[in-house]
Structures are given as C-alpha cells and as structure tokens.
Amino acid sequence: MQTTSEILTALQKVFPQEKLKTDVECCVRYSSDRTELSSTSAAAVFFPDNNEDVIALVKLANELGFCIVPSGGRTGLSGGSCTVQHEVVVSLERMNRIIAYDDVDNVVHCQAGVITQNLQQYAEQKGVFYPVDFASSGSSQLGGNVATNAGGVHVMHYGMTRQQVVGLVVVTGEGKLLKFDKGLRKNNAGYDLKQLFIGSEGTLGIVTEVLLQFVKKPAKLSLLSGFDSFEKLLEFYFDLRGRVNVYAAEFYTAFCEAKVLSRFEIKSPLVKKCPFSLLVEFEDTEIATAMVSELIEKYQPIKSVVAVNQSQQKSLWAVRENISDALTTQLLLKNDIAVRPSLLSRFLTECASDLRNLSADLQLAVFGHLGDGNIHFNVVVEKNVVRTDQKFIEKMKKAIAGNLLVKLEKYHGSISAEHGIGLLKTDLLAKNESEEILGYMKQLKMVFDPKGVLNPGKVF
C-alpha cells in the first residue's frame, strides 16, 4: 500500500496540473455533499475531459491501491459523494457537453456533467420536455441523477430517472468501458446490465455518458388547496387522481409553511392558515378544469387557488420549494422515506404519536411527493435550550430512527426513496433488507469493482 504522497506523485506524472488539483480549498470543497458527513478532505480532485481520462484514473487506482469517490453536483442528502479516507475525488463537471439530439426519436446524448436544469432548458428550446425535476436541478448533474436514480415532483406520471434512460456509457471499477448506447426503448437481448448502474451510487462504475428520452411537453395548470385534516386532503386527491391526468402531487403542513414564511420573503398563496396543503399539477383542458371545480365544490377545502400562467404557478410552488432550506436551523433528524399513498395517513398518525411520547420538545415536519408516497420525514427541536443538550439529541436520534424503522417495516416502506444509502443509511439498509438480498448486492460489487476502489463505505 503506497502512501498518499507517493500516490499523488504518481498521479502528477500522468495527469497535467489543470486536471489534477491538490490545493486545500479545492480538496475540502469537493469532499462533501449537503450532508457534510466527510471526515477527511480529498487527497486530490481529478477533472477528466473524456472517457479515456476516467479509464486511466481507475486503472491507476487498481494498480496503486487508492480509492475514488465519484462527484456530480454534490447535492445528495445521504453522504454518497463524501470522502472518508483521503480518497481521490473525480468530478465530472468538465464533461458537460450535450453531444447529440435526435429530434425524430426525441433521444438526447449527454456527458455526465451536464446540469439538470441546463438539459431542461435545452429541451424547452427544442419544444419538448425533460420531466425529472427537483429543488436542486440548478446544480445537480445527470451522472449523479443516474447514480442515485433521482426522482422529484413528476415521478407519479413519468417515473424516476431510470424510466428516462435509454443508454449509458460507464467505466467500471476495473477500468473497463461499457457502452449501452443504442438508445433503444426495447432491447431484450440478454440481461439489461445498464439498469444495475442506475441507482448504484458510483459503487459499481462511473457514469460518463447518458442517453435520455425527452417527452411531449404537457399543457398543465397548478392547484393549491388547504384542508383541515390530512384524511380529507387524501380523499380529495384520490378522487382527483381518478378523474383527471395528474402530473405532480405535493403536500405540506402548516408548520412547514410557517417556517418558510418566517425565514423568506414569501407570502402564503392561500392567505388563510391551513393545517394541510395540497399542491397539484394537472392537465390543462376544459374537462379537467370542470372536474377540479366539481371536486372543490364537493370537498369544500378551506381555500383553493388555480394558477393559469407561469408567474402564478411559480407563486403557488414557492412555499413547497423552500421548505428544506427553512427547516435547516432547527433540524434534528432528516429522512427520505417511501410508503404507499394509501397507507400514509395511518403511518404518519402513528409516527406523530411516537414522537409525542418521546418528548414534547420535538415537532414532526413532513412534506413531499404525495403522488408516489415519497415523504420527507423531518424532526425539529423547538427549544434552543434543548438543542444544546447533546446527550438528549443523541438519545432522541436513536429512538426516533428505531421507531421509524419499525413503522416502515409494518407498512412495507423504504428507508430511502431518493438520494440512496450513501454513508448515512448503511446501518438502516442492513436492517431493512434480507441477508439474501444484501448478499447478492455484495456479489455484484465484486463483479464490477473487485478491488473495491469505487466509493468505499457507501451502501454497505
């Protein structure tokens, strides 16, 4: 095993200075994602321009015995792109070209460093639509989206990143280049190996190119309705979902909204205080609009607003899009989970009861993607004096995580709907999945990365 100094010397002999950065500021900046779980800074940050650069780095890692952490926009919330042992970070940000677009098949071929929002804007210019969308679209990269199988607000209608991918180019943990780049929607010629790399969090290979399917741009309206109970909100939504074409369905609580309004210069779109708010995007047709009006009359929400233009839609989405940032100052525990929508009411009722039994100083702050059951399950501490008590905090974190895992098992939920396992949820994965499934996962890791050079400590 060579020392860090010897490894850097070897890398500097192969790669020019503009591709290999070793200064402290750069190494610290690229060593963590939004979880800030990194325990050490990167030994170096490598900025490849092409597939050959990535292959050369991975082969050197196998030869010299160092490890690599793939890095996209570093917007993840599970520690998936954090360094833990002075690894070499490989940032794909310079590989940011849109290589080609086929306007007949609506297939776009991109390098992995393309920012999600840039691809959305490119699709807009072409008169089509890229449906994967979430709060970090302005800084996340396509390679990271593939590595975590990113979701967002349109999953219920269009599916996750996996459903948009029609091709990949990947460098495995052995430094082999695999091309699944035919761009076919249907291809049953043997095992579909590209699917293994989608959601693998950079532990099997480094995604360098992506082929994605654009879709027809939908005509849609936004509806925001407030309700006095979560059960009534669900009744309204399930009825609506059965009548009109729904593209997105989000919800949040009055507590979440209050945190946004107190921190940002945003006005409540509903004006009236509503215990629960439902935000829906639906098809823009006369029939759909009539159906929505009928349901509003039937369920009598506290207040409803329909946005018909882009400015009004932006206003309706403002609260929902700023909840995560608004909660950061009081956040004790953050979880990204999934439960079937039909079971959500019972699940959240039991979780809230568990929290009250633990401490009166804890508040459940939930919001998220109602359409697919992906809930952002947050616990905040209301009193400043309590937040300084580290023993209390650690005790509560352990108890909350334990209770949550029990409830997820009871309701057949998942510990990670988005963002993956990373460093943060390795223990939970071991408890949430069977030994048989985990065993096959580890065997797959050995197939594609036998020396374990890619993203060590993640997932397992």
N, C-alpha and C positions, 0 to 999 in steps of 0.2 A: 504494500500500500504506500503510494507516494504522498509526500506532504503537500499542503496547499500551495506552498511556494514553488515546489517542483512542477506541480500541475499547471500553475499559471505560466511558468517559464515555457513549458511545452506548448501551451495554447498560443502564447505570443509568438512562437516561432512559426506557427501555421497560419494564424489569422492576423490581418492588419489591425492597427490601432483603432481605426474608425469602426471596426466591427466588434471589438472586444474592449469593454470598459471595466476598469478596476478601481476607479475613484470611489471614495467612501459615500459621497452623496448619491451617486447612481446606484451603488450596490444596496444601500439602505432603502431607496425608493422602490426598487424592483423586487424587494424581498418579501413583500406582504400584499395581501388583498384587503378588503374592507373589514375583515375580522381582526386584522393586526395581531395575528397569532404567532408571527415569526419570532423565533427565539434567538436567531443569529442572522446577520446580514449575508447576502450572497458573496461568494468568493469572487465572482466576476459576472458581468452581464453581456451576453452574446447577442448581436443583432444581425441575423442572417439576411441575405438578399434573395436567396433562391434555395431550391431543394438540395442542391449539392453542398451548400454550406451546412445545412442541418444534418445531412448524412455524415459529413466529415466530423462534426462535433460529436454525434452519437457514437461513431466508431472510435473516436479518441477516448470517450468516456468508458467504453468497454475495455479498451487497451490499457488505460492508465488507472482505472478503478475509481473515477469520481462520478458523482450523480448530477442529474439535470432536473431542473424544475421548469416546465413549460409555462410561459406567461402570455396572456392576452391583454385584456383591458384591466385585469385585476379588480373586477367589480363583484367577485363572488363573496358569499357570506358563510363559507364552510372551511376556509383556510386552504382551499385547493391549490393556490399558487403561492403559498408561503414557504420560505426556506426554513429548515430546521438544523442543518448540519453544514453550513457554509457551501451549499451546492452552487453550481453554475446555473444561472437563470438564462433561458433562451427566450428572448422577446421577439414575437413575430410582427411587431408594429411596422417594420420597414417593408414587409411583404404585404403590401396593401393595394395591389392593383386589381381592378376588375378586368379580367383577361379577355373575356368574350361574352357576347349575349346573342342568343338565337331567338329572334322575335317570332318565329313560327312555333317553336316548341315552348317558348317562354322559359328557357333554361339559361341561367347566368353562371359563368365560371369565374370564381374569385380566388385570390390568395387569402390565406387565413387571417391576415392582419387588417382586412377591411373592417371599418367600424360599422356596426349595425345600422345606425342612423344614416350613414352615407349610402348604404345599399337601399334603404327605404326611399331616400330621396332620388336615387338613380331609377328605381322602379317607378316612382311618381313621374319622372321625366319621360319614361317610356310608355306611360299610360296604363301601367299595371300596378300590382300591389304585392309587397312582401309582408306577410302577416305576423311574423314573430316580433313582438313589441313589448317592452317593459321599461321601467323607470331609468335603467342605466344604458339605454340604447345609444345615448350620445357618446359613450366611452367604451362600451363592451365591443369585443371583436368577434368575427364569425368563427374563428378557430376555437375560442373559448366557449361560444354558444354551442358548438358541436360537442366539445369535450364534456360539457355539463348537461347537454340535451335541454337547452334553455326553453322556457315556456313563455310566460307573460299573460297578457289580458285576452288574447284571442284563441287560446288553446281549445276551448269548448267547441269552436267551429272549425278551426283549421288544423288543430293538433300542435304538437311541440316541434322543435327544430327537426327532430327525426323524420317527421312527415314531410318536411320541405326538401330534405337532402336526397338528391338523385345520383350523387357521385362524390367521391373523396380521393385525395392523394395523401398518403400517410407514410411517415418514416417510423419504422418500428423501433423497439428498444435494442435491437441488434444492428440498427443502421441500414435496414433493407427498405427500399422504396416500393410501396404497394400502390398500384393505380386501379381504383374502382371508378373510372372516369368516363363510362359510356353514356351517362346521362339518361338512363332508361327508367321509366316508371315501373315496368315489369321486366324482371330478369330472374328467372328461377333456375339458372344454370349452376346447381350446387348450392352450398351454404352461402348465405349473404354475409360475408365476413365484414363488410363495411359497417354493418349495424353494431358490431362488437366495439368499434372505436367511438361510436356516438354515445356519450354519457360515461365514458371510461375515465374521465378526469385526467387525461395525459399520463396514465399509468401503463398503457399498452403501446402507445405510439404518439407521435407529434403530428397533428393535422396541419398540412401545409397549403392544401388547396381544397376548395369546396364547390360542388355544383349544386345549385339550388333551383327550385321551381317557383316561378312567380305565378300569381293567380289574377283573375279578373278583379279590378278594383270595385268594391261594393259601394252602393249608394246607401248611406246609413244615417240614422238620427240617434241622438242620445237622450235618455230619460233618467231623471233623478227623482226618486220618491222616498219620502220619510215615513216610517212606521213606528207604532208604539210597542211592538213586540217583534222578536225575530221569527216567531211562528207565523205571524201574519205576513211578514216580508217573504218568507218561503212560499206560502200559499199563493201569493201574488205572482212570484217569479215562476213557480212550476206551471201555473195556469198560462202565463205569458209565453213561456217556452214551448208549450204545446200548440200555440196558435200562430206565432209569428217566427220569422227567421232571426234568431238572436246571435249576434257576433261576439258580444262580451257581456259578462255579468259580474259586477263587483259589489262588495258591501263593506260598510264600516260602522263603528259605533259612535255615539255622541261623545264619548270620552276621547276617541281618536280625533274627531273633528275639533274638539275644544283645544287639544294640544296644537293642532295645525294653526288655528285662528289666533292663538296666543303667541305663536312664535313667528308667523309670517304675515305679510300684509295681504291677506286673503279674506274676502267676505264670504259668509255662508251663502251658497246659492239658493238654499231653501228658506233662509231668513229665520223661520221658526225652528226651535230646538227639537230634534227628532232622536229618540233613543237608538234607532237603527235606520241606516240609509242604504238604498239600493240604486246602483248606477248601471244602466243597461244601454248597450248599443244594439239597435235593431234595424231591419231593412226599411228603406225609405220608399214605401208605396202607400197609396191611398187606403188599401185594405188593411195593411199593418197599422197605420196611424189610427184608423177607425177601431181596430181591435184593442189597441192600447187605451184609447179613450173609454171604450166599453169596460175594460178591466179597472181603470181608475174609478169609474162610477160604481163598479161592483164592490171593490175592496176599500174604498174611501181612505186612502192614505192621508196622513196629516197634511202633506203638501207634495205637489208634483210639478216638475218643470221639464219641458221638452225643448231641447236645443236644435235649431234648424240650420244654423250656419256654423262655420269653423270657430268664430270668436266665442259664440255661446257654448259650443262643445268644450272648448278649452277652459271656460269658466266652470262648467259642471265637473270637469275632471280635476280641477286644481286641488281640492281637498284630498282626494284619493291619492294623487301622485306625490304629495308631500308628507304623508303620514310617517313613513320610515324615518325621514330626517327629523321630524318633530318629536319623535319618541326617544331619540338617542341620549338626551341628557338625563333621563330617568330610567333607562333600560337596565333591567336586571338579567333577564333571560330572553333570548330571541330564538324562535323555532320556525321552521318552514316545513309544514306537515301537509298530509292529504287524507281526507276522509270523504267517503261518498256523500254527495249533497243531501241525499235522503236521510242520512244519519246525523247530519251536522247539528241539528237542534238539540238532540239528546246528548251528543258528545260534548258540546260547549256548556250545556247546563251542568253536567257532572263535573267538568273541569273547573267551572266557576265556583262550584260548591267546595271542591277540594282546596281551592285557593283560599276561600274564606276561612276554612278550618285551619289552615296553616298560620295565617296572620291577617289581621285587619289592615295592616300597612301595605298590603300587596293589591295591585289592581290588574285585572286581565284586560289587555288591549288587543282586540282581534280585528282583523280586516283581511281582505284578499279576494281571491278569484272564486266566487260562488259557483260559477258555471261548471268548473271541473273539480271543486272541492279542495282546492289548494288554499290553505289558511295560513296566514302569517300570525303565529301564536306568540304574543309578546306579554311579558310580565314586567310591570314597572313598580318602583318603590315610591310612594307618595311623600314620605317624610325625609327631609335632609338628614336628620339625626340618625335615622335607621341606616341610611346608605353608607355611613361612616363605620358601621359595625361589621367588620369583615367576617367575623365568626357567624353572625346572623346571615349574612349574604351567602356564604358558602353552604350553610345548613339549608337555607331556602332553595338554593340552586339544585342541590342534591335531591331534596324532597320533591320539588316541582318536576324535575326530569323523571324521577321514579314514577310519580303519579301519572305523568303524561304518557310514559311508555306503556303502563298498564291499560290506560284508556285506549291507546292506539291498537293494542293487541285485542282488546274487547270489541272494538269497532272495525277491525281489519284495515287499519290505516297504515300510512307510511311515515317514517321519520324524516323523509326528505322528498318533497315534491319538486323542488327546484334547487339549484346550487350544489347538489351532490352530497358526498360524505366528507371529503377533504380530510383535514385533521380533526375537525370539531366533533364529528359524529361516528368515529371509528368504534367506540365502545357501544354506542347505541345500535349500530349495524350488527354487531356480534350478538346482540340480544334480540334484534328484530327479525333476523333471518336464521334459517336452519343451518346446521353444520354441513349438510349435504350441499346446499346452495353455495355457501361460503367456500367449501372445498373446491367446487367447480370453478368459482371465480379465481381462486388462487392458482389453479392449474392453467387457466387462460393467461394469467400474468406470466407464468413460467414459459409459455409457448412464445409469446411475443417479446418478452423482456427477461430472458433467463438470468441475467446478471443483476437485475434489479436496479438499473441505472436511472430509470424514469420515475420522477415524482415519489421518492421514498417516503414512507409513513402515511401516505394518503390511502383512503378506503379501508385498508387493513391495518 
